[in-house]
Amino acid sequence: MTDETAMLAFAAKWRHWNGGPDEDIFVEFGVSPTVYFHRLRAILTSPRWSQLTPSLAQELLDICDHRLRGPETRAS
């Protein structure tokens, strides 16, 4: 499984829980959640992954955008 495939699988698995716990992201991929969600967003906007259903791709992009906002904006 490629890193991209693993990131997409993780994101899909955790989509109902806002993308997964920070600790699990670090353990699974060895990067901070910020780096993970930036990479995931790049993957999702790449033409290579256009076979995802539009609704799933949009849901995952929304999670990326939400998680990349600072905690102060997420709380409001």
N, C-alpha and C positions, 0 to 999 in steps of 0.2 A: 504494500500500500504506500503510495507516495504521500509526502507531507500535505500536499493540497487535498488529496482524497481523505486523509486522516482528519484534517481540519474541518472539512465539510461534514464528515460523518459525526464528529464530535458536536459541531454546531447543530446539526439536525437532531441529534439525540437530546441535547440540552435546550432546544428552542422553547419549550414550554416553561422553562425555569430561567429565562433571561440570559441564556448563553452559557450557563455553567459556573461553578465556583472558581474564584481566582486561583485557589490552591490546586485544583484539578487541572486547570489550564497550564500552570507552571510545571506540574509533575508530568503531564502528558507531552508538552511541547518544549519545555525548558525556556520559555519566554514569559514576559509579563503579559497580563491581560491586554494592556494597551497595544503591544506589539502584535499579539494574536489577532485582535479585532481589526487592526489595520491590514494585516496580511489576509485575513478572511474577506474583508471588504474588497481588496484587490482581486482575490480569486473570484468572488461573486460577480464582479464587473468585467471579468475577462471573457472574451467570446468563446473561449475553450469550454466554459461551463454552462453554455447556453442551453444544454439539455435538461437542466433543472426546470421544474415547473415554475412558471412565473410567480405563482403565489408563494411557493417555498423560498425562492430567491429573494422576493421582496420582504418576506418575514425575517429572513436572516439578515438582510441589509438593515432593516429597522432595528434589529437587536444590536448590530454593530454600531449604528449611529447612537443608539441609547447608551451603550456601554462606553463609547468614546467621549461622551459628554462628561464634564466634571461632576463629582458627587453633589456639588451644591446645586447644579441644574437638574440632576436626576431626582432630587428630593422634592422639588416643587412641581 
